[in-house]
Amino acid sequence: MQQAVKLQMILLIDGFIGAAAARIVCALSPNAQQYMIFAHCSGETKPSMRI
């Protein structure tokens, strides 16, 4: 993910694990979120992974 951000590629984030990885990337590269599209939408009751 971090390399994709460096290359200014769009990241499609899907699922809880993907969201967790995206959160780490955003902590390392603050501008990373502008390249992310979150595609997973479900009724999971996991803690919020808002970035």
CORNORQUI-V64106 format. One record per helix or strand of 3 or more residues. SS is the DSSP state (a for helix, b for strand). FROM is the first residue (numbers start at 1). LEN is the number of residues. If there is no record, write none. Layout:
{{SS;FROM;LEN} {SS;FROM;LEN}}
This chain:
{{a;2;5} {b;11;3} {a;15;14} {a;30;6} {b;36;3}}
